Amino acid sequence: GGGELEELCSRVEGVSYRKKRDALFVSDSLFSACFKDILQRLTAHVQDLLRKIDNVECLLVVGGFADSQILRQHMIDTFTTPQRRVAIPTSAGLVILKGALMYGQHPKTSIVARISKYTYGMEEAPAFVPGEHPESRKVVYDGKARCEGVFKKFVTAGSVVRVNTTVETIIHLASKSQGGAQVIIYRSKEENPQFIDNAEKLGLLRVPLPEASKDRRSFTLQMDVSGSTIHFQAICTDQSAPIDLNVNFQ
């Protein structure tokens, strides 16, 4: 009953029960304390991003949580400097939806750059280097010792990727008998993963190639990494046009 609730509230500092209004009242200090942990974690995350990105002149606070007056004031007090302002638009909860619609209509103009959340790469088998590569990863192809399971990086987590950014890497065929290639795409939250063991497998690229010969033992893999998806092309020296590739996501 009301008496039990009133007695319980009396044991908690900052909380009171008013029987006539049948309502709980929480003090400003206690209510603000409920946000302490999330605000600390949010502050640490934003500070980490600011260390990676130079010359940030404006922080845009959006999303449903941005409607909280406590969060708004905290962001303004913590991150406003003479060189940087904190902007909180009206109806902050709808801004993400509006931004998604704008991006869908104008993908190349509405967003000029993005921060890569993951490190993207592929598996490769470079020449085995004693003392640098573990013996357990040593394999032999066409009489040459190689190290399997090495993570070859395309894009680094936390890096700024601008519109129309392309990355190219030369892929060498492991065997003369290969008439094509399979490239497994991985991602990792580490900035510099050495091997693919702890990376997440994203998908498989199947690259159809002409019959391998002494003159061509490699091809160029080109990636457009500037959008919300990654587009791949294979470029062979003995073919006039690039080959568009589709990723078979796992």
Helices and strands as residue ranges (DSSP letters): H 2-10, E 15-18, E 23-26, H 28-33, H 36-52, E 58-60, G 64-67, H 69-79, E 85-87, H 92-105, E 113-115, E 119-124, G 135-137, E 138-141, E 144-147, E 150-155, E 160-162, E 166-172, E 180-188, E 200-208, E 218-224, E 231-235, E 243-245, E 247-249
